[in-house]
Amino acid sequence: MLLVGLAAIFVAIVLLLTTVGTITADRQAVSRSLAAVEAIQTAPSSMRSELDRPFGERVLSPGTQRLADLGRRFTPTNQAERIRRKLDLAGSPANWDVDRVIAFKVLGLFAGLVIGLVVGALWSGFVSALALGLAVAVLGWFTPNLVLYQSARNRSDRIRKELPDALDLLTISVEAGLAFDAALSQVARNTIGPLAEEFFRVLQEMQIGLGRTDAMRALGERTDVEELRSFVTAMVQADAFGIPIAKVLRVQASEMRIKRSQRAEEMAQKVPVKILFPLIFCILPSLFIVVLGPAAISIYDSFVAR
């Protein structure tokens, strides 16, 4: 009973101290919050307006701009034009511009250098760590370029696949009596994807006063899809020489369907060559292990038994 009483007294003291500490911490937290609110209210208006801005505008945007300025000092003068061209091929992704890409390149360079040095120092000596750091830094520098290249390639593939169906719909709309601009708007509204976005951009450029020929030429310059450039060239020539657009569209749609079939046949013919190396280095060794493994084990056991 004495031990139980002492334990109960100890537990009561611990609970009492915990309760007092919690109440005191809550009061201190409330006091700090009130002090912070009072400081914000008594602060100058310029400081309050600065604090009201989002975190991205206050911290991320200036940091990105500093990294971009640092990257421009160590990049060639034509690097900005190359990045802008890659952004156009990638469809001008939202919140992506030349400065942000250069900032990401610089950030990837420093982050890769630090990560490579740390990992190399943990696993090997100084020379290996330095080599790994430089290799990862170079990889971090070129990672934004690789991302833009892959985005542009995926977008070009989608445009190439969607173009024959879009031209069929455009041909039907023109032959039904719509003007080319109205037919183009009809196709842009009833389809989705990068090709529809490009058609919308062509319509917007014509609405702000750009001529149809110039808008179509700008469409061809914004992409590296040869089929789309051929379509743009045919439409520009038809507009210049007065050729009926419906006939040109029907010929272009037929050619695009033929090219799509030829491209599918070409990809099918490449499959045996592409599957050769996985077959030799991955499938056949596994097959030999499964088929010959038990026989090898039986032969080994028979020799050991003798």
C-alpha positions as CSV (number, residue, x, y, z in Angstrom):
1,M,0.0,0.0,0.0
2,L,2.9,2.4,0.7
3,L,4.4,1.8,-2.7
4,V,1.0,2.3,-4.4
5,G,0.5,5.5,-2.5
6,L,4.0,6.8,-3.4
7,A,3.4,5.9,-7.1
8,A,0.0,7.7,-7.0
9,I,1.7,10.8,-5.5
10,F,4.4,10.7,-8.2
11,V,1.8,10.3,-11.0
12,A,-0.2,13.2,-9.6
13,I,2.9,15.5,-9.4
14,V,3.8,14.6,-13.0
15,L,0.3,15.3,-14.2
16,L,0.3,18.6,-12.3
17,L,3.6,19.7,-13.8
18,T,2.4,18.7,-17.3
19,T,-0.8,20.6,-17.0
20,V,1.0,23.7,-15.7
21,G,3.6,23.5,-18.5
22,T,0.9,23.1,-21.2
23,I,-1.1,26.1,-19.8
24,T,2.1,28.2,-19.7
25,A,3.1,27.2,-23.2
26,D,-0.4,28.0,-24.5
27,R,-0.2,31.4,-22.9
28,Q,3.2,32.1,-24.3
29,A,2.0,31.0,-27.8
30,V,-1.0,33.3,-27.5
31,S,1.3,36.1,-26.3
32,R,3.6,35.6,-29.2
33,S,0.7,35.6,-31.7
34,L,-0.7,38.8,-30.2
35,A,2.7,40.4,-30.4
36,A,3.1,39.4,-34.0
37,V,-0.3,40.7,-34.9
38,E,0.4,44.0,-33.1
39,A,3.8,44.3,-34.8
40,I,2.2,43.7,-38.2
41,Q,-0.5,46.3,-37.5
42,T,2.0,48.9,-36.3
43,A,4.4,48.2,-39.1
44,P,4.8,50.7,-42.0
45,S,2.3,50.3,-44.9
46,S,5.2,49.4,-47.3
47,M,6.2,46.5,-45.1
48,R,2.6,45.3,-44.7
49,S,2.0,45.4,-48.5
50,E,5.2,43.4,-48.9
51,L,4.0,40.8,-46.4
52,D,0.7,40.6,-48.1
53,R,2.3,39.4,-51.3
54,P,2.4,35.7,-52.0
55,F,5.6,33.7,-51.1
56,G,6.3,33.1,-54.8
57,E,6.4,36.8,-55.6
58,R,8.4,37.7,-52.5
59,V,11.0,35.0,-52.5
60,L,10.8,32.6,-55.5
61,S,10.6,35.2,-58.3
62,P,13.6,37.3,-57.1
63,G,15.6,34.2,-56.6
64,T,14.8,32.9,-60.0
65,Q,15.7,36.2,-61.6
66,R,19.1,36.2,-59.8
67,L,19.8,32.6,-61.0
68,A,18.8,33.7,-64.5
69,D,21.1,36.7,-64.4
70,L,23.9,34.5,-63.2
71,G,23.3,31.9,-65.9
72,R,23.2,34.5,-68.7
73,R,26.8,35.6,-67.8
74,F,28.1,32.1,-68.5
75,T,26.0,31.2,-71.6
76,P,26.5,32.2,-75.2
77,T,24.6,35.1,-76.6
78,N,22.5,32.9,-78.9
79,Q,21.5,30.6,-76.1
80,A,18.4,32.6,-75.3
81,E,17.2,32.2,-78.9
82,R,17.8,28.5,-78.9
83,I,15.8,28.1,-75.6
84,R,13.0,30.2,-77.1
85,R,12.9,28.0,-80.1
86,K,12.7,24.9,-77.9
87,L,9.9,26.5,-75.9
88,D,8.0,27.2,-79.2
89,L,8.4,23.6,-80.2
90,A,7.2,22.4,-76.8
91,G,4.1,24.5,-77.1
92,S,5.2,27.4,-74.8
93,P,4.3,25.6,-71.5
94,A,2.6,27.7,-68.9
95,N,4.9,29.6,-66.5
96,W,7.9,28.7,-68.6
97,D,10.1,31.3,-70.2
98,V,13.7,31.8,-71.2
99,D,14.8,33.2,-67.8
100,R,13.1,30.4,-65.8
101,V,14.8,27.7,-68.0
102,I,18.2,29.4,-67.5
103,A,17.5,29.6,-63.7
104,F,16.7,25.9,-63.6
105,K,19.9,25.1,-65.5
106,V,22.0,27.0,-62.9
107,L,20.0,25.5,-60.1
108,G,20.6,22.0,-61.5
109,L,24.3,22.7,-61.9
110,F,24.8,23.7,-58.3
111,A,22.4,21.0,-56.9
112,G,24.1,18.3,-59.0
113,L,27.6,19.4,-57.9
114,V,26.6,19.3,-54.2
115,I,24.8,16.0,-54.5
116,G,27.6,14.4,-56.5
117,L,30.3,15.6,-54.0
118,V,28.3,14.4,-51.0
119,V,27.5,11.0,-52.5
120,G,31.1,10.6,-53.8
121,A,32.6,11.6,-50.4
122,L,30.5,8.9,-48.7
123,W,31.4,6.1,-51.0
124,S,35.0,6.9,-52.2
125,G,37.9,9.4,-52.0
126,F,38.2,13.0,-53.0
127,V,39.1,12.5,-56.7
128,S,36.2,10.2,-57.3
129,A,33.9,12.5,-55.4
130,L,35.1,15.5,-57.5
131,A,34.6,13.5,-60.8
132,L,31.1,12.4,-59.7
133,G,30.2,15.9,-58.7
134,L,31.3,17.3,-62.0
135,A,29.4,14.6,-63.9
136,V,26.2,15.1,-61.9
137,A,26.6,18.9,-62.3
138,V,26.8,18.6,-66.1
139,L,23.7,16.4,-66.0
140,G,21.8,18.9,-63.9
141,W,22.8,21.7,-66.3
142,F,21.4,19.8,-69.3
143,T,18.3,18.4,-67.6
144,P,16.1,21.3,-68.6
145,N,17.2,21.0,-72.2
146,L,16.3,17.3,-72.1
147,V,12.9,18.0,-70.6
148,L,12.2,20.6,-73.3
149,Y,13.4,18.2,-76.0
150,Q,11.2,15.4,-74.8
151,S,8.2,17.7,-74.5
152,A,8.7,19.0,-78.0
153,R,9.1,15.5,-79.4
154,N,5.9,14.2,-77.7
155,R,4.0,17.3,-78.9
156,S,5.3,16.8,-82.5
157,D,4.3,13.1,-82.4
158,R,0.8,14.1,-81.3
159,I,0.5,16.7,-84.0
160,R,1.6,14.2,-86.6
161,K,-1.0,11.7,-85.4
162,E,-3.9,14.2,-85.2
163,L,-3.2,16.0,-88.5
164,P,-4.9,13.5,-90.9
165,D,-8.2,13.4,-88.9
166,A,-8.1,17.2,-88.5
167,L,-7.7,17.7,-92.2
168,D,-10.6,15.3,-92.9
169,L,-12.8,17.4,-90.6
170,L,-11.5,20.6,-92.2
171,T,-12.2,19.3,-95.7
172,I,-15.8,18.2,-94.8
173,S,-16.4,21.6,-93.2
174,V,-15.2,23.5,-96.3
175,E,-17.1,21.3,-98.7
176,A,-20.2,21.8,-96.6
177,G,-20.1,25.5,-97.4
178,L,-18.0,27.1,-94.6
179,A,-15.3,29.5,-95.2
180,F,-11.7,28.4,-94.4
181,D,-11.6,30.6,-91.2
182,A,-14.9,29.3,-90.0
183,A,-13.9,25.7,-90.8
184,L,-10.7,26.2,-89.0
185,S,-12.6,27.5,-86.0
186,Q,-14.9,24.5,-86.2
187,V,-12.0,22.0,-86.1
188,A,-10.3,23.9,-83.3
189,R,-13.5,23.7,-81.1
190,N,-14.3,20.1,-81.8
191,T,-10.8,18.7,-81.3
192,I,-8.3,18.7,-78.4
193,G,-4.6,18.5,-78.3
194,P,-1.6,20.6,-79.5
195,L,-3.0,20.8,-83.1
196,A,-6.2,22.4,-81.9
197,E,-4.1,24.9,-79.8
198,E,-2.1,25.8,-82.9
199,F,-5.3,26.4,-84.9
200,F,-6.7,28.5,-82.1
201,R,-3.5,30.6,-82.1
202,V,-3.8,31.0,-85.9
203,L,-7.4,32.3,-85.5
204,Q,-6.3,34.7,-82.7
205,E,-3.5,36.1,-84.8
206,M,-5.9,36.7,-87.7
207,Q,-8.4,38.4,-85.3
208,I,-5.7,40.9,-84.1
209,G,-5.0,41.9,-87.7
210,L,-2.5,39.5,-89.0
211,G,-3.1,38.2,-92.5
212,R,-4.1,34.6,-93.2
213,T,-0.9,34.0,-95.1
214,D,1.3,35.4,-92.4
215,A,-0.6,33.5,-89.7
216,M,-0.2,30.2,-91.6
217,R,3.5,30.8,-92.2
218,A,3.9,31.5,-88.5
219,L,2.2,28.2,-87.8
220,G,4.8,26.4,-90.0
221,E,7.6,28.2,-88.3
222,R,6.5,27.2,-84.8
223,T,6.7,23.5,-85.4
224,D,9.1,21.0,-86.8
225,V,6.5,18.6,-88.2
226,E,7.2,18.2,-91.9
227,E,3.6,17.2,-92.7
228,L,2.2,20.3,-91.0
229,R,4.7,22.5,-92.9
230,S,3.7,20.8,-96.2
231,F,0.0,21.6,-95.4
232,V,0.9,25.2,-94.6
233,T,2.9,25.6,-97.8
234,A,0.0,24.2,-99.8
235,M,-2.5,26.5,-98.2
236,V,-0.3,29.6,-98.8
237,Q,0.2,28.7,-102.4
238,A,-3.5,28.0,-102.9
239,D,-4.4,31.4,-101.4
240,A,-1.8,33.1,-103.6
241,F,-2.7,31.5,-106.9
242,G,-6.5,31.3,-106.3
243,I,-6.8,27.5,-106.3
244,P,-10.0,26.2,-104.7
245,I,-9.2,25.4,-101.1
246,A,-11.5,22.3,-101.0
247,K,-9.5,20.5,-103.6
248,V,-6.2,21.3,-101.9
249,L,-7.6,20.2,-98.6
250,R,-8.8,16.9,-100.0
251,V,-5.4,16.2,-101.6
252,Q,-3.6,17.1,-98.4
253,A,-5.9,14.9,-96.3
254,S,-5.3,11.9,-98.7
255,E,-1.6,12.4,-98.6
256,M,-1.5,12.7,-94.8
257,R,-3.5,9.4,-94.4
258,I,-1.0,7.7,-96.8
259,K,2.0,9.1,-94.8
260,R,0.4,7.9,-91.6
261,S,0.0,4.4,-93.0
262,Q,3.6,4.4,-94.3
263,R,4.9,5.6,-90.9
264,A,3.0,2.8,-89.1
265,E,4.5,0.2,-91.6
266,E,7.9,1.7,-91.0
267,M,7.6,1.4,-87.2
268,A,6.3,-2.2,-87.6
269,Q,9.3,-3.1,-89.7
270,K,11.6,-1.7,-87.0
271,V,10.2,-3.9,-84.3
272,P,12.3,-7.0,-85.0
273,V,15.5,-5.0,-84.9
274,K,14.5,-3.2,-81.7
275,I,13.5,-6.4,-80.0
276,L,16.8,-8.2,-80.9
277,F,18.9,-6.8,-78.1
278,P,16.4,-7.3,-75.3
279,L,15.9,-10.8,-76.6
280,I,19.6,-11.6,-76.6
281,F,20.5,-10.0,-73.3
282,C,17.3,-10.4,-71.2
283,I,15.0,-13.1,-72.5
284,L,17.4,-15.8,-73.7
285,P,19.6,-15.9,-70.5
286,S,16.5,-16.3,-68.4
287,L,15.2,-19.0,-70.7
288,F,18.5,-20.9,-70.5
289,I,18.5,-20.7,-66.7
290,V,14.9,-22.0,-66.5
291,V,15.4,-24.8,-69.1
292,L,19.0,-25.9,-68.4
293,G,19.2,-25.0,-64.7
294,P,17.6,-28.2,-63.4
295,A,19.6,-30.4,-65.8
296,A,22.8,-28.7,-64.7
297,I,21.9,-29.2,-61.0
298,S,21.1,-32.9,-61.6
299,I,24.4,-33.4,-63.5
300,Y,26.3,-31.7,-60.6
301,D,24.6,-33.9,-58.0
302,S,25.4,-37.1,-60.0
303,F,29.1,-36.2,-60.1
304,V,29.2,-35.3,-56.5
305,A,27.5,-38.6,-55.5
306,R,30.1,-40.6,-57.3
